[in-house]
Amino acid sequence: MSGPTIPVARSPEAARLGNAFRDVRKARGLSLTEMAKALQCSINTVRWHEAGATLFRADVLERAASHLGCTVDELMAGQTQSLRPKEDA
């Protein structure tokens, strides 16, 4: 019997993008569950994106950036220093 599958980054670039995505999500104060609902996917899918094991489709990346209140470029660059927690509307 084997244990759970652990996501492994496909490449250093995929790992960097996944880390940037996780950093922005956490800076916004969003849980994995909230992000999964926003992206209309499972929590495991978000985990795999954050680990860099699954590459983002363009439409998912755009939806994530929109929900996180940043641009795709900011998200891909990991420019989290300038991103403040998202305010409630």
Secondary structure by P-SEA (a helix, b strand, c coil): ccccbbbbbccaaaaaaaaaaaaaaaaacccaaaaaaaacccaaaaaaaaaccccccaaaaaaaaaaacccaaaaaacccccccccccc
